[in-house]
Amino acid sequence: MADITHGTWINNGKAVDKVFSDGRQVYGRNLLLDTGFNDLPTYWISYAGTVSGTFNGHNVIYYDATTITDGFREVLQQRIYDPSLTTNRVLPSSWYTLSFYAKGVGKLTTYVYPSFVEVSANSYTDGVALGRAHADGSTYWDLTDDWVRHTYTFKSRSSFSTTDVQNVLFRAFKGNTVYITMPKFEAGTTATDYSLAPEDILN
């Protein structure tokens, strides 16, 4: 039986990054907070994205970049590492997977930036190896009228900057229209089913 203590899931007295129920692993722990987009200013830096409708019962973030005059707009951003804190949930030299559902017109770009990603390791988009990753984790996704789940898997650097915070970012370029829902950032190389962070469940 799993419970939660000080922000860490505990199973049989041991801290784990998976959620268990009756001794069985149920899903990976979402390291992003408020992925239901119920309190955007608290955990997300909500630049241009706004809640607009739902998909499978989950709030959707929408942004129309067709009329902007500059080249792009930040849609959503959340900090995943802060060198000034001792409570960070991400670790160096570890594999992570970002997953989310998206649709729209044009392209959506995601980043894990500015220097979180190990460039010498392979990265994977939707399960396909890309070869050497970019340090900022930049990845371009072609959007369609249908909801598609995308995944980005990569290894973190062997050490993190002592001055830079690290972030997950969704960006829309001029001329594009984007919809985003159910983002998940988790340890490991497998994108498990979407789930809220344990803190969100408790709240």
Order of alpha helices (4+ residues) and beta strands (2+ residues): beta-beta-beta-beta-beta-alpha-beta-beta-beta-beta-beta-beta-beta-beta-beta-beta-beta-alpha
